[in-house]
Amino acid sequence: MELNAAYIRRHLPGIQDDLLIEDLVEHGVLQSFPAGQIVLTDQQYIDYVPLITKGGVKVVRHTEDHHQLFLYFLRPGETCAMTLSSCLKRETSKVRAKTIAETEIVLLPVGRVYYYTRHFAGWNEYSLQSFRLKFDSILSAFEGMAFAPLEERTASYLRDIANISASKEITITHEALAEDLGASRVGMSRILKRLEEAGVLHLGRGSITLSSLQG
């Protein structure tokens, strides 16, 4: 596994500037993470900004009353808008990020981020696109909480994980799913049972298998 210009062009298509790509190759660190690994925690000092190249990451925020709020998924080609924001403000992390599949990430030192914002228009375009995408994701999540039935949100959430991990079988507990979607453990179990009766999924011990990756 080698970080080179061809790898960046293939997996980070939003970055096209040749000089920027050369600098990313020189200063970026390519790392592989197994599924289920926490790659960023709350209040952590940010040394690197993650650029996702393979797999996927779930980003959540913990509220003052110790609840977990799901924000968005990071897919290949994307970076974390919340981490970028904290980095530029020189703040500690406001979110926690966890891989949901075997994931490859280019770790970009924060010093290069400051440099890129001053010297590369292509980086600023990439960053702004990341902010727009993740703002839309957060807005959709809140609209879903306000208006979409929990059954629909649960099925959509599970399909997102399945598509990112390229597997219809998802290893997740009812409790963890309830926490991410702002539901009770008992309520989530009922929702999953109804989805199983409707043929959307099959419940196993500690796992959920979708009938299809499509909605």
Stockholm file with secondary structure:
# STOCKHOLM 1.0

chainA/1-215         MELNAAYIRRHLPGIQDDLLIEDLVEHGVLQSFPAGQIVLTDQQYIDYVPLITKGGVKVVRHTEDHHQLFLYFLRPGETCAMTLSSCLKRETSKVRAKTIAETEIVLLPVGRVYYYTRHFAGWNEYSLQSFRLKFDSILSAFEGMAFAPLEERTASYLRDIANISASKEITITHEALAEDLGASRVGMSRILKRLEEAGVLHLGRGSITLSSLQG
#=GR chainA/1-215 SS CCCCHHHHHHHCTTCCCHHHHHHHHHHCEEEEECTTCEEECTTCCCCEEEEEEESCEEEEEECTTSCEEEEEEECTTCBCHHHHHHHHHTCCCCCEEEESSSEEEEEEEHHHHHHHHHHCHHHHHHHHHHHHHHHHHHHHHHHHHHHSCHHHHHHHHHHHHHHHHTCSEEECCHHHHHHHHTCCHHHHHHHHHHHHHTTSEEEETTEEEESCSCC
#=GC SS_cons         CCCCHHHHHHHCTTCCCHHHHHHHHHHCEEEEECTTCEEECTTCCCCEEEEEEESCEEEEEECTTSCEEEEEEECTTCBCHHHHHHHHHTCCCCCEEEESSSEEEEEEEHHHHHHHHHHCHHHHHHHHHHHHHHHHHHHHHHHHHHHSCHHHHHHHHHHHHHHHHTCSEEECCHHHHHHHHTCCHHHHHHHHHHHHHTTSEEEETTEEEESCSCC
//
